[in-house]
Amino acid sequence: MSNPLEPSASQPDGRGPSALAWVVMAAFALATLVSMWALLTRFDRASFIDIMTKELSASAIALHDDRVRGAELAIGLTALVTTAVLITWFAMLVHRLHPGREALFRYRWGWAIGGWFIPLANFVIPKQMVDDAWRAAVNRERRVPLAFHFWWALWIIGGVTRVVGNAISNAATDPSTLASGDRVAGVGEGILAIASILGIATVAMLDVAARRAAPAPVPAGWQQPAWPGAPWPPPAAPAMPSPALPSPAPAMVFNPPPGWPAPPPGWAPPPGWQPDPSWPPAPPNWQFWAPANPR
């Protein structure tokens, strides 16, 4: 039986992205389609204004306005869903990588969530967390993939361009200005569509790297404690219920569940002892005492 207290290298996890990563990538794919639709509606209205500047039909104007408003509503809903699943996935990924690798991160793992909600800082902190997570998952000497940089840069540029285009359109007092705003916003939508495609690649690469990451580095000077001589403070909120450990009967020995380290011969749990919370839970109805010399 392997000892969970003893650090050892593990084989890389050959699996692909996690289920939550696939959800994030699907959200990015949907965002790509919505951005392309918004781009078409914007340029369609701008072209219509150029052609019909002198004889604008009220019904035709209303039709194009409805299409643009529909696209804007779809963009808002898609952005909300994409952001929610992206932050959830990223926070879980950083929380898994952070323990044992704190020196490789510039921020505590909570900033994987909070960094997205601070104005202006959310242009920098999330990207820094992405870079740190990549280095923690692979090798601190390896460069961050260019796809990560292009994804973040295009996401910011596209978002700012779309906001500027919407501002021009909303403040327009004449058809030509409205058409100009639509074209600027349409360019922003095209940039965001490309950013969403790069976002899919970023999520896939980072998630696979995190799932294949080796165990957390062992601190310098760490030594395996004697079993069970090292003090094991009970967790504040145990992840599993403490098993009932009855007093040993004559000729009985402690029987550790699967995944627990083997105790020294003749060991018995002292009063108040609790298993390490990192050990797997005991199977239901597990017999913690077994005959010393089973026949």
ZIVEN-V509299 format. One record per residue. N is the residue number from 1. PHI is phi as a letter, one per 20 degrees, with the letter a starting at -180 (none if undefined). Layout:
n,phi
N,PHI
N,PHI
This chain:
n,phi
1,none
2,f
3,e
4,f
5,e
6,e
7,f
8,b
9,f
10,d
11,f
12,g
13,e
14,e
15,f
16,e
17,f
18,f
19,f
20,f
21,f
22,f
23,f
24,f
25,f
26,f
27,f
28,f
29,f
30,f
31,f
32,f
33,f
34,f
35,f
36,f
37,f
38,f
39,g
40,f
41,f
42,f
43,f
44,f
45,f
46,f
47,f
48,f
49,f
50,f
51,f
52,d
53,g
54,e
55,c
56,f
57,e
58,f
59,f
60,f
61,f
62,f
63,f
64,f
65,f
66,f
67,f
68,f
69,f
70,f
71,f
72,f
73,f
74,f
75,f
76,f
77,f
78,f
79,f
80,f
81,f
82,f
83,f
84,f
85,f
86,f
87,f
88,f
89,f
90,f
91,f
92,f
93,f
94,f
95,f
96,f
97,e
98,f
99,g
100,n
101,c
102,g
103,f
104,e
105,d
106,e
107,c
108,f
109,f
110,f
111,f
112,f
113,d
114,f
115,f
116,f
117,d
118,e
119,g
120,m
121,f
122,f
123,e
124,c
125,g
126,g
127,f
128,f
129,f
130,f
131,f
132,f
133,f
134,f
135,f
136,f
137,f
138,d
139,b
140,f
141,e
142,f
143,f
144,f
145,g
146,f
147,g
148,f
149,f
150,f
151,g
152,f
153,f
154,f
155,f
156,f
157,f
158,f
159,f
160,f
161,f
162,f
163,f
164,f
165,f
166,f
167,f
168,f
169,f
170,f
171,e
172,f
173,d
174,b
175,g
176,f
177,f
178,f
179,f
180,f
181,f
182,f
183,f
184,f
185,f
186,f
187,f
188,g
189,f
190,f
191,f
192,f
193,f
194,f
195,f
196,f
197,f
198,f
199,f
200,f
201,f
202,f
203,f
204,f
205,f
206,f
207,f
208,f
209,f
210,f
211,f
212,e
213,f
214,f
215,g
216,g
217,g
218,e
219,g
220,f
221,n
222,f
223,c
224,f
225,f
226,f
227,d
228,d
229,f
230,f
231,f
232,d
233,f
234,f
235,f
236,f
237,c
238,g
239,f
240,b
241,f
242,f
243,f
244,f
245,d
246,f
247,f
248,f
249,e
250,g
251,m
252,d
253,c
254,f
255,d
256,f
257,f
258,g
259,n
260,e
261,f
262,f
263,f
264,f
265,g
266,m
267,f
268,c
269,f
270,f
271,g
272,m
273,f
274,c
275,f
276,f
277,f
278,e
279,f
280,f
281,f
282,f
283,g
284,g
285,m
286,f
287,e
288,e
289,c
290,c
291,g
292,f
293,c
294,f
295,e
